[in-house]
Amino acid sequence: MNLYGLIGYPLTHSFSKRYFTDKFLREKIKESSYELFEMKSLEELPELLKKKHDLRGLNVTIPYKKDVIAFLDDLDDASAERIGAVNTIKIYADGSTKGFNTDYYGFQQSLVEWFDKRGESCKYIKALVFGNGGAAKAVQVALKDLEMEYTLVSRQKSDDCVSYEGLTQEVIENHRLIINTTPLGTFPNTEECPMIPYQWVTRSHYLYDLVYNPAETLFLKKGAEQGATTMNGLKMLELQAEKAWEIWTTEENLWSI
């Protein structure tokens, strides 16, 4: 049996087990299963790897995408090392581990496809990025590679980012793509959302929420009420999951970003 799984805390919001279980059934992939391994601390990871000899790969979610690096034997130069965050771990036959980042691929591909369907290029559109976690790191690198200007938004203003209170009408109007990489609004806390001046969001805006459960977060709902085009993180999840599967099941992982 080949075992795969997800580590993070909490995991009540995750669709990963359902996604891979459906994939195994749909594609008639035998002797494979996917489980959730909820961890209150990453100190539990070495014991999991020691006990589960049939473990071939892991996905990593909030809040461990950056901290998990210290527990791995190696990092993929083209993805995880460059981004500084890991969401996919390959476990080799000798028990060694290597970290990858497929969030980059999932986000970038989904963003380009989204804009293409709207008949618009994303290259010259400025973006606001909410959050500074592991997913935000992947989003930043993807935006750079697409030659898109972006501004980071956090609770505290710094040299690198503006605060939520600093989001003036001018800032909102000049940044037509607004991306939420924070867990705000994730089930079961569906009443939460980034506190921004939604009254300045317009029909020319795109709101992208990396959260996919629920399908329409309060962030997206408020944007839609202003006429904005919206998308949740489900497509990104699917794309990054397929890239993770490729990594787990390919002998030589010769892919780059």
ChimeraX commands (.cxc) that place a marker at each C-alpha (Angstrom):
marker #1 position 0.00,0.00,0.00 radius 0.5
marker #1 position 1.24,3.47,-0.91 radius 0.5
marker #1 position 0.15,6.03,1.66 radius 0.5
marker #1 position -0.10,9.77,1.12 radius 0.5
marker #1 position -1.44,12.45,3.42 radius 0.5
marker #1 position -1.80,16.00,4.65 radius 0.5
marker #1 position -0.23,17.60,7.72 radius 0.5
marker #1 position -1.36,20.84,9.33 radius 0.5
marker #1 position -3.60,22.20,12.08 radius 0.5
marker #1 position -6.52,22.28,12.04 radius 0.5
marker #1 position -7.61,20.15,9.09 radius 0.5
marker #1 position -11.39,20.43,9.33 radius 0.5
marker #1 position -11.41,22.72,6.27 radius 0.5
marker #1 position -9.44,20.46,3.93 radius 0.5
marker #1 position -10.79,18.85,0.75 radius 0.5
marker #1 position -7.49,17.06,0.04 radius 0.5
marker #1 position -8.53,13.61,1.26 radius 0.5
marker #1 position -11.72,13.72,-0.79 radius 0.5
marker #1 position -9.84,14.96,-3.85 radius 0.5
marker #1 position -7.23,12.20,-3.82 radius 0.5
marker #1 position -9.68,9.48,-2.81 radius 0.5
marker #1 position -11.87,10.43,-5.79 radius 0.5
marker #1 position -8.79,10.53,-8.02 radius 0.5
marker #1 position -7.75,7.01,-6.98 radius 0.5
marker #1 position -11.23,5.69,-7.76 radius 0.5
marker #1 position -11.67,7.63,-11.00 radius 0.5
marker #1 position -8.27,6.68,-12.43 radius 0.5
marker #1 position -8.33,3.13,-10.99 radius 0.5
marker #1 position -5.14,3.74,-9.00 radius 0.5
marker #1 position -4.80,0.68,-6.79 radius 0.5
marker #1 position -2.98,0.12,-3.52 radius 0.5
marker #1 position -3.02,3.82,-2.67 radius 0.5
marker #1 position -4.75,5.82,0.06 radius 0.5
marker #1 position -4.73,9.36,1.43 radius 0.5
marker #1 position -5.12,10.30,5.09 radius 0.5
marker #1 position -5.23,13.42,7.24 radius 0.5
marker #1 position -2.54,13.76,9.91 radius 0.5
marker #1 position -3.53,16.66,12.15 radius 0.5
marker #1 position -0.56,17.93,14.14 radius 0.5
marker #1 position -0.58,20.48,16.93 radius 0.5
marker #1 position 3.20,20.64,16.61 radius 0.5
marker #1 position 5.70,19.76,13.88 radius 0.5
marker #1 position 7.61,17.84,16.53 radius 0.5
marker #1 position 5.17,15.04,15.70 radius 0.5
marker #1 position 6.44,14.77,12.10 radius 0.5
marker #1 position 9.59,12.66,12.71 radius 0.5
marker #1 position 7.52,10.09,14.63 radius 0.5
marker #1 position 4.95,9.94,11.83 radius 0.5
marker #1 position 7.69,9.29,9.27 radius 0.5
marker #1 position 9.21,6.64,11.51 radius 0.5
marker #1 position 5.93,4.79,12.13 radius 0.5
marker #1 position 4.38,4.94,8.65 radius 0.5
marker #1 position 6.77,2.92,6.50 radius 0.5
marker #1 position 4.38,2.99,3.56 radius 0.5
marker #1 position 4.22,6.80,3.49 radius 0.5
marker #1 position 5.29,8.07,0.06 radius 0.5
marker #1 position 4.35,11.72,0.18 radius 0.5
marker #1 position 2.76,14.50,2.19 radius 0.5
marker #1 position 1.02,17.77,1.52 radius 0.5
marker #1 position 1.60,20.59,4.00 radius 0.5
marker #1 position -0.93,23.26,4.91 radius 0.5
marker #1 position -1.41,26.06,7.44 radius 0.5
marker #1 position 0.48,26.84,9.63 radius 0.5
marker #1 position 3.55,24.74,8.74 radius 0.5
marker #1 position 4.54,25.63,5.17 radius 0.5
marker #1 position 7.59,27.64,6.27 radius 0.5
marker #1 position 8.54,25.91,9.53 radius 0.5
marker #1 position 8.49,22.40,8.03 radius 0.5
marker #1 position 11.67,23.20,6.09 radius 0.5
marker #1 position 13.77,22.64,9.24 radius 0.5
marker #1 position 12.50,19.03,9.41 radius 0.5
marker #1 position 13.43,18.04,5.84 radius 0.5
marker #1 position 16.61,16.54,4.38 radius 0.5
marker #1 position 16.55,18.46,1.12 radius 0.5
marker #1 position 14.74,21.22,-0.80 radius 0.5
marker #1 position 13.93,21.56,-4.47 radius 0.5
marker #1 position 16.04,24.45,-5.77 radius 0.5
marker #1 position 13.51,25.55,-8.37 radius 0.5
marker #1 position 10.51,25.78,-6.08 radius 0.5
marker #1 position 10.75,25.40,-2.31 radius 0.5
marker #1 position 14.18,26.96,-1.78 radius 0.5
marker #1 position 13.38,29.91,-4.00 radius 0.5
marker #1 position 10.02,30.56,-2.35 radius 0.5
marker #1 position 11.00,29.72,1.21 radius 0.5
marker #1 position 7.97,27.54,1.83 radius 0.5
marker #1 position 6.97,23.89,1.29 radius 0.5
marker #1 position 3.55,22.42,0.58 radius 0.5
marker #1 position 4.65,19.05,-0.84 radius 0.5
marker #1 position 7.05,16.49,0.61 radius 0.5
marker #1 position 8.40,13.51,-1.30 radius 0.5
marker #1 position 9.54,10.56,0.82 radius 0.5
marker #1 position 12.12,8.33,-0.82 radius 0.5
marker #1 position 12.72,4.60,-0.38 radius 0.5
marker #1 position 15.57,5.24,2.05 radius 0.5
marker #1 position 13.32,7.41,4.22 radius 0.5
marker #1 position 14.88,10.71,3.20 radius 0.5
marker #1 position 12.62,13.68,2.51 radius 0.5
marker #1 position 12.62,16.51,-0.01 radius 0.5
marker #1 position 10.42,19.59,0.01 radius 0.5
marker #1 position 8.73,21.15,-3.02 radius 0.5
marker #1 position 6.30,24.00,-3.56 radius 0.5
marker #1 position 3.40,23.33,-5.94 radius 0.5
marker #1 position 1.35,26.30,-4.68 radius 0.5
marker #1 position 3.34,28.43,-7.11 radius 0.5
marker #1 position 2.26,26.35,-10.08 radius 0.5
marker #1 position -1.35,26.09,-8.92 radius 0.5
marker #1 position -1.72,29.80,-8.30 radius 0.5
marker #1 position 0.07,31.04,-11.41 radius 0.5
marker #1 position -1.68,28.64,-13.79 radius 0.5
marker #1 position -5.13,29.32,-12.35 radius 0.5
marker #1 position -4.56,33.09,-12.48 radius 0.5
marker #1 position -3.46,33.09,-16.12 radius 0.5
marker #1 position -6.37,30.84,-17.16 radius 0.5
marker #1 position -8.82,33.06,-15.27 radius 0.5
marker #1 position -7.67,36.24,-17.02 radius 0.5
marker #1 position -7.50,34.52,-20.40 radius 0.5
marker #1 position -11.15,33.50,-20.06 radius 0.5
marker #1 position -11.99,37.13,-19.35 radius 0.5
marker #1 position -10.11,38.20,-22.48 radius 0.5
marker #1 position -7.60,40.24,-20.52 radius 0.5
marker #1 position -3.88,39.98,-19.86 radius 0.5
marker #1 position -2.84,40.04,-16.23 radius 0.5
marker #1 position 0.67,41.32,-17.00 radius 0.5
marker #1 position 0.00,45.03,-16.47 radius 0.5
marker #1 position -2.47,44.73,-13.60 radius 0.5
marker #1 position -1.30,45.70,-10.12 radius 0.5
marker #1 position -2.17,43.44,-7.19 radius 0.5
marker #1 position -2.74,43.66,-3.46 radius 0.5
marker #1 position -1.67,40.58,-1.49 radius 0.5
marker #1 position -3.15,40.00,1.96 radius 0.5
marker #1 position -1.06,37.89,4.34 radius 0.5
marker #1 position 2.57,36.86,4.80 radius 0.5
marker #1 position 2.43,33.09,5.31 radius 0.5
marker #1 position 3.75,30.26,3.14 radius 0.5
marker #1 position 1.02,30.59,0.52 radius 0.5
marker #1 position 1.71,34.32,0.25 radius 0.5
marker #1 position 5.37,33.58,-0.51 radius 0.5
marker #1 position 4.38,31.38,-3.47 radius 0.5
marker #1 position 1.93,34.02,-4.71 radius 0.5
marker #1 position 4.61,36.73,-4.59 radius 0.5
marker #1 position 7.08,34.71,-6.66 radius 0.5
marker #1 position 4.36,33.84,-9.19 radius 0.5
marker #1 position 3.39,37.51,-9.56 radius 0.5
marker #1 position 7.04,38.49,-10.03 radius 0.5
marker #1 position 7.46,35.90,-12.78 radius 0.5
marker #1 position 4.33,37.23,-14.48 radius 0.5
marker #1 position 5.88,40.72,-14.29 radius 0.5
marker #1 position 2.99,41.97,-12.18 radius 0.5
marker #1 position 3.51,44.73,-9.65 radius 0.5
marker #1 position 2.11,43.97,-6.21 radius 0.5
marker #1 position 1.80,45.50,-2.76 radius 0.5
marker #1 position 1.77,43.44,0.43 radius 0.5
marker #1 position -0.90,44.22,3.01 radius 0.5
marker #1 position -0.54,43.26,6.66 radius 0.5
marker #1 position -1.89,44.26,10.04 radius 0.5
marker #1 position 1.24,46.30,10.74 radius 0.5
marker #1 position 2.71,48.81,8.30 radius 0.5
marker #1 position 6.39,48.31,7.49 radius 0.5
marker #1 position 8.94,49.15,4.80 radius 0.5
marker #1 position 7.69,46.15,2.80 radius 0.5
marker #1 position 3.94,46.46,3.19 radius 0.5
marker #1 position 1.02,48.74,3.91 radius 0.5
marker #1 position -1.50,48.26,6.69 radius 0.5
marker #1 position -5.18,47.52,6.14 radius 0.5
marker #1 position -5.88,51.00,7.49 radius 0.5
marker #1 position -3.66,52.40,4.72 radius 0.5
marker #1 position -5.91,51.09,1.95 radius 0.5
marker #1 position -7.21,54.37,0.63 radius 0.5
marker #1 position -9.59,54.78,-2.28 radius 0.5
marker #1 position -6.62,55.58,-4.51 radius 0.5
marker #1 position -4.78,52.39,-3.49 radius 0.5
marker #1 position -7.84,50.20,-4.11 radius 0.5
marker #1 position -8.55,51.82,-7.49 radius 0.5
marker #1 position -4.92,51.37,-8.63 radius 0.5
marker #1 position -4.79,47.67,-7.72 radius 0.5
marker #1 position -7.40,45.79,-9.72 radius 0.5
marker #1 position -6.37,42.33,-8.48 radius 0.5
marker #1 position -6.93,41.71,-4.76 radius 0.5
marker #1 position -5.66,38.40,-3.38 radius 0.5
marker #1 position -6.44,36.93,0.03 radius 0.5
marker #1 position -3.82,34.39,1.15 radius 0.5
marker #1 position -4.89,34.47,4.79 radius 0.5
marker #1 position -7.16,31.79,6.35 radius 0.5
marker #1 position -9.81,34.41,7.15 radius 0.5
marker #1 position -13.24,33.12,6.17 radius 0.5
marker #1 position -12.26,29.44,6.17 radius 0.5
marker #1 position -14.91,27.04,7.47 radius 0.5
marker #1 position -16.12,27.06,10.21 radius 0.5
marker #1 position -15.23,30.75,10.71 radius 0.5
marker #1 position -17.21,31.83,7.66 radius 0.5
marker #1 position -18.24,35.18,9.15 radius 0.5
marker #1 position -14.66,36.49,8.98 radius 0.5
marker #1 position -13.02,38.40,6.13 radius 0.5
marker #1 position -10.18,40.87,5.53 radius 0.5
marker #1 position -11.28,44.27,6.80 radius 0.5
marker #1 position -10.89,46.50,3.76 radius 0.5
marker #1 position -12.96,49.35,2.29 radius 0.5
marker #1 position -15.12,47.22,-0.01 radius 0.5
marker #1 position -17.09,50.29,-1.06 radius 0.5
marker #1 position -14.19,51.21,-3.38 radius 0.5
marker #1 position -14.13,47.85,-5.12 radius 0.5
marker #1 position -15.60,48.14,-8.64 radius 0.5
marker #1 position -16.64,46.07,-11.65 radius 0.5
marker #1 position -13.10,46.34,-12.98 radius 0.5
marker #1 position -11.65,44.48,-9.97 radius 0.5
marker #1 position -10.70,40.82,-9.62 radius 0.5
marker #1 position -10.92,39.24,-6.16 radius 0.5
marker #1 position -9.05,35.96,-5.70 radius 0.5
marker #1 position -9.42,34.08,-2.41 radius 0.5
marker #1 position -7.08,31.13,-1.83 radius 0.5
marker #1 position -9.70,29.78,0.58 radius 0.5
marker #1 position -11.95,27.19,-1.10 radius 0.5
marker #1 position -14.16,26.11,1.80 radius 0.5
marker #1 position -16.73,27.67,1.68 radius 0.5
marker #1 position -16.96,28.14,-2.08 radius 0.5
marker #1 position -17.93,31.79,-1.59 radius 0.5
marker #1 position -16.22,33.42,1.34 radius 0.5
marker #1 position -17.46,36.67,2.85 radius 0.5
marker #1 position -14.49,38.36,1.12 radius 0.5
marker #1 position -15.71,37.16,-2.28 radius 0.5
marker #1 position -19.34,37.89,-1.47 radius 0.5
marker #1 position -18.58,41.49,-0.55 radius 0.5
marker #1 position -16.58,41.88,-3.76 radius 0.5
marker #1 position -19.34,40.37,-5.89 radius 0.5
marker #1 position -21.85,42.78,-4.36 radius 0.5
marker #1 position -19.71,45.60,-5.78 radius 0.5
marker #1 position -19.70,43.96,-9.21 radius 0.5
marker #1 position -16.17,42.51,-9.02 radius 0.5
marker #1 position -15.16,39.29,-10.75 radius 0.5
marker #1 position -14.35,36.64,-8.12 radius 0.5
marker #1 position -12.64,33.24,-7.85 radius 0.5
marker #1 position -11.95,30.91,-4.94 radius 0.5
marker #1 position -8.96,28.62,-4.43 radius 0.5
marker #1 position -10.45,25.35,-5.66 radius 0.5
marker #1 position -8.79,25.46,-9.10 radius 0.5
marker #1 position -5.46,26.26,-7.46 radius 0.5
marker #1 position -5.97,23.30,-5.10 radius 0.5
marker #1 position -6.62,20.95,-8.01 radius 0.5
marker #1 position -3.63,22.16,-10.02 radius 0.5
marker #1 position -1.19,22.01,-7.12 radius 0.5
marker #1 position -2.51,18.57,-6.12 radius 0.5
marker #1 position -1.88,17.19,-9.60 radius 0.5
marker #1 position 1.63,18.63,-9.57 radius 0.5
marker #1 position 2.21,17.02,-6.16 radius 0.5
marker #1 position 1.03,13.66,-7.54 radius 0.5
marker #1 position 3.49,14.05,-10.41 radius 0.5
marker #1 position 6.30,14.63,-7.93 radius 0.5
marker #1 position 5.36,11.66,-5.75 radius 0.5
marker #1 position 5.08,9.22,-8.63 radius 0.5
marker #1 position 7.90,10.35,-10.94 radius 0.5
marker #1 position 11.32,8.84,-10.37 radius 0.5
marker #1 position 13.21,11.95,-11.46 radius 0.5
marker #1 position 11.46,15.23,-10.68 radius 0.5
marker #1 position 12.85,17.26,-13.56 radius 0.5
marker #1 position 10.42,20.17,-13.40 radius 0.5
marker #1 position 11.13,23.79,-12.73 radius 0.5
marker #1 position 9.44,27.12,-12.28 radius 0.5
marker link #1:1,2 radius 0.2
marker link #1:2,3 radius 0.2
marker link #1:3,4 radius 0.2
marker link #1:4,5 radius 0.2
marker link #1:5,6 radius 0.2
marker link #1:6,7 radius 0.2
marker link #1:7,8 radius 0.2
marker link #1:8,9 radius 0.2
marker link #1:9,10 radius 0.2
marker link #1:10,11 radius 0.2
marker link #1:11,12 radius 0.2
marker link #1:12,13 radius 0.2
marker link #1:13,14 radius 0.2
marker link #1:14,15 radius 0.2
marker link #1:15,16 radius 0.2
marker link #1:16,17 radius 0.2
marker link #1:17,18 radius 0.2
marker link #1:18,19 radius 0.2
marker link #1:19,20 radius 0.2
marker link #1:20,21 radius 0.2
marker link #1:21,22 radius 0.2
marker link #1:22,23 radius 0.2
marker link #1:23,24 radius 0.2
marker link #1:24,25 radius 0.2
marker link #1:25,26 radius 0.2
marker link #1:26,27 radius 0.2
marker link #1:27,28 radius 0.2
marker link #1:28,29 radius 0.2
marker link #1:29,30 radius 0.2
marker link #1:30,31 radius 0.2
marker link #1:31,32 radius 0.2
marker link #1:32,33 radius 0.2
marker link #1:33,34 radius 0.2
marker link #1:34,35 radius 0.2
marker link #1:35,36 radius 0.2
marker link #1:36,37 radius 0.2
marker link #1:37,38 radius 0.2
marker link #1:38,39 radius 0.2
marker link #1:39,40 radius 0.2
marker link #1:40,41 radius 0.2
marker link #1:41,42 radius 0.2
marker link #1:42,43 radius 0.2
marker link #1:43,44 radius 0.2
marker link #1:44,45 radius 0.2
marker link #1:45,46 radius 0.2
marker link #1:46,47 radius 0.2
marker link #1:47,48 radius 0.2
marker link #1:48,49 radius 0.2
marker link #1:49,50 radius 0.2
marker link #1:50,51 radius 0.2
marker link #1:51,52 radius 0.2
marker link #1:52,53 radius 0.2
marker link #1:53,54 radius 0.2
marker link #1:54,55 radius 0.2
marker link #1:55,56 radius 0.2
marker link #1:56,57 radius 0.2
marker link #1:57,58 radius 0.2
marker link #1:58,59 radius 0.2
marker link #1:59,60 radius 0.2
marker link #1:60,61 radius 0.2
marker link #1:61,62 radius 0.2
marker link #1:62,63 radius 0.2
marker link #1:63,64 radius 0.2
marker link #1:64,65 radius 0.2
marker link #1:65,66 radius 0.2
marker link #1:66,67 radius 0.2
marker link #1:67,68 radius 0.2
marker link #1:68,69 radius 0.2
marker link #1:69,70 radius 0.2
marker link #1:70,71 radius 0.2
marker link #1:71,72 radius 0.2
marker link #1:72,73 radius 0.2
marker link #1:73,74 radius 0.2
marker link #1:74,75 radius 0.2
marker link #1:75,76 radius 0.2
marker link #1:76,77 radius 0.2
marker link #1:77,78 radius 0.2
marker link #1:78,79 radius 0.2
marker link #1:79,80 radius 0.2
marker link #1:80,81 radius 0.2
marker link #1:81,82 radius 0.2
marker link #1:82,83 radius 0.2
marker link #1:83,84 radius 0.2
marker link #1:84,85 radius 0.2
marker link #1:85,86 radius 0.2
marker link #1:86,87 radius 0.2
marker link #1:87,88 radius 0.2
marker link #1:88,89 radius 0.2
marker link #1:89,90 radius 0.2
marker link #1:90,91 radius 0.2
marker link #1:91,92 radius 0.2
marker link #1:92,93 radius 0.2
marker link #1:93,94 radius 0.2
marker link #1:94,95 radius 0.2
marker link #1:95,96 radius 0.2
marker link #1:96,97 radius 0.2
marker link #1:97,98 radius 0.2
marker link #1:98,99 radius 0.2
marker link #1:99,100 radius 0.2
marker link #1:100,101 radius 0.2
marker link #1:101,102 radius 0.2
marker link #1:102,103 radius 0.2
marker link #1:103,104 radius 0.2
marker link #1:104,105 radius 0.2
marker link #1:105,106 radius 0.2
marker link #1:106,107 radius 0.2
marker link #1:107,108 radius 0.2
marker link #1:108,109 radius 0.2
marker link #1:109,110 radius 0.2
marker link #1:110,111 radius 0.2
marker link #1:111,112 radius 0.2
marker link #1:112,113 radius 0.2
marker link #1:113,114 radius 0.2
marker link #1:114,115 radius 0.2
marker link #1:115,116 radius 0.2
marker link #1:116,117 radius 0.2
marker link #1:117,118 radius 0.2
marker link #1:118,119 radius 0.2
marker link #1:119,120 radius 0.2
marker link #1:120,121 radius 0.2
marker link #1:121,122 radius 0.2
marker link #1:122,123 radius 0.2
marker link #1:123,124 radius 0.2
marker link #1:124,125 radius 0.2
marker link #1:125,126 radius 0.2
marker link #1:126,127 radius 0.2
marker link #1:127,128 radius 0.2
marker link #1:128,129 radius 0.2
marker link #1:129,130 radius 0.2
marker link #1:130,131 radius 0.2
marker link #1:131,132 radius 0.2
marker link #1:132,133 radius 0.2
marker link #1:133,134 radius 0.2
marker link #1:134,135 radius 0.2
marker link #1:135,136 radius 0.2
marker link #1:136,137 radius 0.2
marker link #1:137,138 radius 0.2
marker link #1:138,139 radius 0.2
marker link #1:139,140 radius 0.2
marker link #1:140,141 radius 0.2
marker link #1:141,142 radius 0.2
marker link #1:142,143 radius 0.2
marker link #1:143,144 radius 0.2
marker link #1:144,145 radius 0.2
marker link #1:145,146 radius 0.2
marker link #1:146,147 radius 0.2
marker link #1:147,148 radius 0.2
marker link #1:148,149 radius 0.2
marker link #1:149,150 radius 0.2
marker link #1:150,151 radius 0.2
marker link #1:151,152 radius 0.2
marker link #1:152,153 radius 0.2
marker link #1:153,154 radius 0.2
marker link #1:154,155 radius 0.2
marker link #1:155,156 radius 0.2
marker link #1:156,157 radius 0.2
marker link #1:157,158 radius 0.2
marker link #1:158,159 radius 0.2
marker link #1:159,160 radius 0.2
marker link #1:160,161 radius 0.2
marker link #1:161,162 radius 0.2
marker link #1:162,163 radius 0.2
marker link #1:163,164 radius 0.2
marker link #1:164,165 radius 0.2
marker link #1:165,166 radius 0.2
marker link #1:166,167 radius 0.2
marker link #1:167,168 radius 0.2
marker link #1:168,169 radius 0.2
marker link #1:169,170 radius 0.2
marker link #1:170,171 radius 0.2
marker link #1:171,172 radius 0.2
marker link #1:172,173 radius 0.2
marker link #1:173,174 radius 0.2
marker link #1:174,175 radius 0.2
marker link #1:175,176 radius 0.2
marker link #1:176,177 radius 0.2
marker link #1:177,178 radius 0.2
marker link #1:178,179 radius 0.2
marker link #1:179,180 radius 0.2
marker link #1:180,181 radius 0.2
marker link #1:181,182 radius 0.2
marker link #1:182,183 radius 0.2
marker link #1:183,184 radius 0.2
marker link #1:184,185 radius 0.2
marker link #1:185,186 radius 0.2
marker link #1:186,187 radius 0.2
marker link #1:187,188 radius 0.2
marker link #1:188,189 radius 0.2
marker link #1:189,190 radius 0.2
marker link #1:190,191 radius 0.2
marker link #1:191,192 radius 0.2
marker link #1:192,193 radius 0.2
marker link #1:193,194 radius 0.2
marker link #1:194,195 radius 0.2
marker link #1:195,196 radius 0.2
marker link #1:196,197 radius 0.2
marker link #1:197,198 radius 0.2
marker link #1:198,199 radius 0.2
marker link #1:199,200 radius 0.2
marker link #1:200,201 radius 0.2
marker link #1:201,202 radius 0.2
marker link #1:202,203 radius 0.2
marker link #1:203,204 radius 0.2
marker link #1:204,205 radius 0.2
marker link #1:205,206 radius 0.2
marker link #1:206,207 radius 0.2
marker link #1:207,208 radius 0.2
marker link #1:208,209 radius 0.2
marker link #1:209,210 radius 0.2
marker link #1:210,211 radius 0.2
marker link #1:211,212 radius 0.2
marker link #1:212,213 radius 0.2
marker link #1:213,214 radius 0.2
marker link #1:214,215 radius 0.2
marker link #1:215,216 radius 0.2
marker link #1:216,217 radius 0.2
marker link #1:217,218 radius 0.2
marker link #1:218,219 radius 0.2
marker link #1:219,220 radius 0.2
marker link #1:220,221 radius 0.2
marker link #1:221,222 radius 0.2
marker link #1:222,223 radius 0.2
marker link #1:223,224 radius 0.2
marker link #1:224,225 radius 0.2
marker link #1:225,226 radius 0.2
marker link #1:226,227 radius 0.2
marker link #1:227,228 radius 0.2
marker link #1:228,229 radius 0.2
marker link #1:229,230 radius 0.2
marker link #1:230,231 radius 0.2
marker link #1:231,232 radius 0.2
marker link #1:232,233 radius 0.2
marker link #1:233,234 radius 0.2
marker link #1:234,235 radius 0.2
marker link #1:235,236 radius 0.2
marker link #1:236,237 radius 0.2
marker link #1:237,238 radius 0.2
marker link #1:238,239 radius 0.2
marker link #1:239,240 radius 0.2
marker link #1:240,241 radius 0.2
marker link #1:241,242 radius 0.2
marker link #1:242,243 radius 0.2
marker link #1:243,244 radius 0.2
marker link #1:244,245 radius 0.2
marker link #1:245,246 radius 0.2
marker link #1:246,247 radius 0.2
marker link #1:247,248 radius 0.2
marker link #1:248,249 radius 0.2
marker link #1:249,250 radius 0.2
marker link #1:250,251 radius 0.2
marker link #1:251,252 radius 0.2
marker link #1:252,253 radius 0.2
marker link #1:253,254 radius 0.2
marker link #1:254,255 radius 0.2
marker link #1:255,256 radius 0.2
marker link #1:256,257 radius 0.2
view
